[in-house]
Amino acid sequence: MTDDLELGHESVRVPPPVGASVAQLRAAEPLGLEAGFEVNTDAALFDSSFQDGEDAHERRFGLAIEHVKGSVRGRTFDNDVMRLRVGPGGFYAQSRRFEAAFYGDTGKATVSFVSESEAAAVVWEAVAHYRSDEARSLLCVYSSDEAPDFFLGYRVSDDQRYEIGRLARVVPLHMRVLFSSTEVVPLVGATSGAVVYQRTRTGKHVVVKAPGRRRPLMAGAGHH
């Protein structure tokens, strides 16, 4: 894509070497977790064990993902790249082409429809917070191609993060940011939480907000 946003290379790290574990990445997560749970596969996508393929990923996360889906059972806001469901039991977003990319949260979530300019403001604010190390991960998907243009960044600590792809100066089809800040972030109304933007198939601009952070559901829930 053209007119890309370059990140400071001094803060970017290559994916972990063989033998690095997801547990090490999660060690930097903040405390103060709220009732409920989340399933987030971001760290696993950078982990060397993911080289074992999607079947191994399914064994690891499959039951946890199905549990979240069963808990949400909400309204559908899909597009060609991501499935997005929001209900009384929380929300989840899952890649349509790459189902290993999943985030689900059983916390209370709100849904709003915004204008195109408001959607752009949400995305730019999320990117700014990520670049200021106030977000623990950021996902942007820009196209629905077989090999889509996308960006995924995961912050391990204040001075280290793993990244794939490149940020671009366009409003994506899907954006998801997870906050972890010492100050209240106006976009989510808390120091931590999730914000999702999605452009639906019908062209509506949807923003989902879930303040706070739930306890990570153990990745091993998918093992037999």
C-alpha positions in Angstrom: 0.0 0.0 0.0 1.2 3.6 -0.5 1.8 6.4 2.0 2.6 4.0 4.8 3.2 4.9 8.4 6.7 3.9 9.4 7.3 2.9 13.0 10.5 3.6 14.9 12.7 0.6 14.1 14.6 0.9 17.4 11.6 -0.3 19.3 10.7 -3.1 16.9 11.8 -6.7 17.7 11.8 -9.7 15.4 9.5 -12.6 16.5 10.8 -14.7 19.4 13.5 -17.3 18.7 12.8 -21.0 18.7 11.9 -22.0 22.2 10.3 -18.7 23.3 7.0 -19.2 25.0 3.7 -17.4 25.1 3.8 -17.5 28.9 6.9 -15.3 28.8 5.0 -12.7 26.7 2.0 -12.8 29.0 4.2 -12.1 32.1 4.1 -8.4 31.2 0.3 -8.3 31.4 -1.2 -5.9 34.1 -3.0 -7.1 37.2 -6.4 -6.0 38.5 -8.4 -8.3 36.3 -12.2 -8.1 36.4 -14.9 -10.8 36.4 -15.2 -12.8 33.2 -12.5 -13.9 30.8 -10.8 -13.3 27.5 -9.2 -15.4 24.8 -6.5 -13.6 22.8 -4.3 -15.5 20.3 -2.1 -12.5 19.5 1.0 -13.7 21.4 0.7 -17.2 20.0 0.9 -15.9 16.4 4.4 -14.7 17.2 5.4 -17.7 19.1 7.7 -20.3 17.5 5.2 -23.1 18.4 2.8 -21.6 15.8 5.1 -23.1 13.1 3.5 -26.4 14.0 0.5 -25.2 11.9 -3.2 -24.4 12.4 -4.1 -27.9 13.6 -1.8 -27.5 16.6 -3.3 -24.0 17.2 -6.8 -25.5 17.1 -5.8 -28.1 19.7 -4.5 -25.4 21.9 -7.2 -22.8 21.6 -10.2 -24.6 20.1 -12.3 -25.3 23.2 -11.6 -21.9 24.6 -12.7 -20.2 21.4 -15.9 -22.3 21.2 -16.6 -21.5 24.8 -16.4 -17.7 24.1 -18.6 -18.1 21.0 -21.2 -20.0 23.0 -21.2 -17.3 25.7 -21.6 -14.3 23.3 -24.4 -15.4 20.9 -25.0 -11.8 19.8 -25.7 -9.6 16.8 -23.6 -10.0 13.7 -21.5 -7.2 12.2 -19.4 -9.3 9.7 -17.5 -8.2 6.6 -15.3 -10.0 4.1 -12.3 -10.2 6.4 -13.6 -10.6 10.0 -16.5 -12.1 11.9 -17.7 -9.8 14.6 -20.4 -10.7 17.2 -21.6 -8.6 20.1 -24.1 -9.7 22.7 -25.1 -9.6 26.4 -22.3 -12.1 27.1 -19.5 -10.1 25.5 -18.1 -10.0 22.0 -15.6 -11.7 19.7 -13.7 -11.0 16.5 -12.3 -13.8 14.3 -10.5 -13.7 11.0 -12.5 -15.4 8.2 -9.4 -16.5 6.2 -7.2 -17.2 9.2 -9.3 -18.5 12.0 -6.3 -18.8 14.4 -6.5 -14.9 14.7 -9.1 -14.6 17.4 -10.0 -12.2 20.2 -13.0 -12.8 22.5 -14.1 -11.0 25.7 -17.0 -11.8 28.0 -17.0 -8.3 29.6 -19.9 -5.9 28.9 -19.5 -4.3 25.5 -21.3 -1.4 23.9 -22.0 -1.0 20.1 -22.3 2.3 18.3 -22.7 3.3 14.7 -20.5 6.3 13.6 -19.8 8.4 10.6 -16.9 7.8 8.3 -15.0 10.7 9.7 -15.7 9.5 13.3 -14.4 6.1 12.3 -11.2 7.6 11.0 -10.8 9.5 14.3 -11.2 6.3 16.3 -8.5 4.6 14.2 -6.0 7.4 14.3 -6.4 7.7 18.1 -5.9 4.0 18.5 -2.7 4.1 16.4 -1.4 7.1 18.4 -2.0 5.3 21.7 -0.2 2.2 20.3 2.8 4.2 19.2 2.9 5.8 22.7 3.1 2.4 24.3 -0.4 2.8 25.9 -1.8 -0.2 24.0 -0.7 -3.8 24.4 -1.7 -4.8 20.9 -3.1 -3.4 17.7 -4.5 -5.1 14.7 -5.5 -3.4 11.4 -6.7 -5.3 8.3 -6.8 -3.2 5.2 -7.9 -5.5 2.4 -9.9 -8.7 1.7 -7.3 -10.1 -0.7 -6.2 -13.7 -0.5 -3.1 -12.4 1.1 -4.5 -9.3 2.8 -2.7 -6.2 3.7 -2.6 -6.0 7.5 -0.6 -4.9 10.6 -0.3 -6.7 13.9 1.7 -5.3 16.8 2.0 -6.8 20.3 3.7 -5.0 23.1 5.7 -7.1 25.5 7.1 -4.2 27.6 7.5 -0.4 27.4 10.6 -0.8 25.1 9.9 -4.0 23.3 7.2 -5.1 20.9 6.7 -7.6 18.1 5.2 -6.5 14.7 4.1 -8.0 11.4 3.1 -5.9 8.5 2.9 -2.1 8.2 0.5 0.6 9.3 -1.1 2.6 6.5 -2.8 6.0 6.2 -6.2 4.6 5.4 -9.2 3.5 7.5 -9.0 -0.3 7.6 -11.8 -2.8 7.2 -11.2 -3.9 10.7 -9.2 -2.5 13.7 -8.8 -3.9 17.2 -6.8 -2.3 19.9 -6.2 -3.5 23.5 -5.3 -0.8 26.0 -2.9 -1.1 28.9 -2.1 2.4 30.3 -1.4 4.0 33.6 -3.8 6.8 32.7 -7.4 6.7 31.7 -7.7 6.4 27.9 -10.6 8.5 26.7 -11.3 6.3 23.7 -12.3 3.4 26.1 -13.0 5.3 29.3 -10.6 3.3 31.4 -7.0 2.4 31.8 -7.5 -0.9 30.0 -10.0 -2.5 27.7 -10.7 -3.2 24.1 -12.0 -1.1 21.2 -13.0 -2.6 17.8 -13.8 -0.8 14.6 -15.4 -2.7 11.7 -16.8 -1.6 8.4 -19.7 -4.0 7.7 -20.6 -5.5 4.3 -23.4 -2.9 4.0 -20.9 0.0 4.6 -21.9 0.8 8.1 -19.1 1.9 10.5 -19.4 0.0 13.8 -17.4 0.7 17.0 -17.4 -1.8 19.9 -16.0 -0.8 23.3 -15.4 -3.0 26.4 -13.7 -1.2 29.3 -11.5 -3.1 31.7 -9.7 -6.4 31.3 -10.9 -9.9 32.0 -8.8 -12.9 33.1 -7.1 -14.7 30.2 -8.7 -18.1 29.7 -5.9 -20.7 29.9 -4.5 -21.6 26.4 -4.3 -25.2 27.5 -8.1 -25.4 27.5 -7.8 -26.8 24.0 -5.6 -29.7 24.8 -6.9 -33.3 25.2 
